[in-house]
Amino acid sequence: MRIKEFQDLMRKIYYERDSRRGIERTYMWLVEEVGELGRAILKGSSEEASLEAGDVFAWLCSLCNLLGIDLEEAVKKKYPGYCPRCKSIPCRCKEV
């Protein structure tokens, strides 16, 4: 499944509910899911982390739907097949 297809699926399933919740509260749900992913990683549970990563992606798609962002196009624009800073594969930027 392509990113756009998944984002469209999230729109079909959740857009009406997401619209009622609004951008700010949908963003807060995304942040909560990122926190749950972090806790799963720290716990060392790759199975739980996998599920939480799916939740993070789903909430990101929902937020992008509310903001009118085509996530697949945004990713392609930001990451055109190489590091956007140094233009290399693999990245050769100095670590920060």
C-alpha positions as CSV (number, residue, x, y, z in Angstrom):
1,M,0.0,0.0,0.0
2,R,1.3,3.4,-0.9
3,I,1.3,6.3,1.6
4,K,-1.4,8.1,-0.3
5,E,-3.6,5.0,-0.3
6,F,-3.2,4.6,3.5
7,Q,-3.9,8.4,4.1
8,D,-7.0,8.1,1.9
9,L,-8.1,5.1,4.0
10,M,-7.6,7.1,7.2
11,R,-9.7,9.8,5.6
12,K,-12.5,7.4,4.8
13,I,-12.5,5.9,8.2
14,Y,-11.8,8.8,10.5
15,Y,-12.1,12.2,8.8
16,E,-15.6,13.0,10.1
17,R,-14.5,12.2,13.7
18,D,-11.1,14.0,13.2
19,S,-12.9,17.1,11.9
20,R,-15.0,17.2,15.0
21,R,-11.9,16.8,17.2
22,G,-10.0,19.5,15.4
23,I,-6.4,20.0,14.5
24,E,-5.1,20.8,18.0
25,R,-6.6,17.8,19.7
26,T,-5.7,15.5,16.8
27,Y,-2.1,16.7,17.1
28,M,-2.2,16.0,20.9
29,W,-3.3,12.4,20.1
30,L,-0.3,12.1,17.7
31,V,2.0,13.3,20.4
32,E,0.5,10.8,22.9
33,E,1.1,8.0,20.4
34,V,4.7,9.1,19.9
35,G,5.1,8.8,23.7
36,E,3.6,5.3,23.7
37,L,6.1,4.3,21.0
38,G,8.9,5.7,23.1
39,R,7.8,3.7,26.1
40,A,7.6,0.5,24.1
41,I,11.1,1.1,22.8
42,L,12.5,1.8,26.3
43,K,10.7,-1.3,27.5
44,G,12.5,-3.3,24.7
45,S,9.3,-4.7,23.3
46,S,9.7,-4.7,19.5
47,E,6.2,-6.2,19.0
48,E,4.6,-3.4,21.0
49,A,6.9,-0.8,19.3
50,S,5.7,-2.1,15.9
51,L,2.0,-1.6,16.9
52,E,2.7,1.8,18.3
53,A,4.7,2.8,15.1
54,G,1.5,1.9,13.2
55,D,-0.5,4.2,15.5
56,V,1.9,7.0,15.0
57,F,1.7,6.8,11.3
58,A,-2.1,6.6,11.3
59,W,-2.4,9.7,13.5
60,L,0.1,11.5,11.3
61,C,-2.0,10.7,8.3
62,S,-5.2,11.9,10.1
63,L,-3.5,15.2,11.1
64,C,-2.3,15.7,7.5
65,N,-5.8,15.1,6.2
66,L,-7.1,17.9,8.5
67,L,-4.2,20.2,7.4
68,G,-4.8,19.4,3.7
69,I,-1.3,17.9,3.3
70,D,-0.6,15.1,0.9
71,L,1.9,13.2,3.0
72,E,3.3,11.1,0.2
73,E,4.0,14.3,-1.9
74,A,5.5,16.0,1.2
75,V,7.9,13.1,1.8
76,K,8.9,13.0,-1.8
77,K,9.6,16.7,-1.8
78,K,11.6,16.7,1.4
79,Y,13.5,13.5,0.7
80,P,14.0,13.3,-3.1
81,G,16.0,10.1,-3.0
82,Y,19.1,11.4,-1.1
83,C,19.9,13.4,2.0
84,P,18.3,16.8,1.6
85,R,21.3,18.5,3.3
86,C,24.4,16.9,1.8
87,K,22.7,15.4,-1.3
88,S,24.5,12.1,-0.7
89,I,23.5,8.4,-0.3
90,P,24.3,7.5,2.4
91,C,24.2,10.7,4.3
92,R,27.6,12.3,4.8
93,C,26.5,15.2,7.1
94,K,28.5,15.7,10.2
95,E,26.6,14.2,13.2
96,V,25.1,16.7,15.5
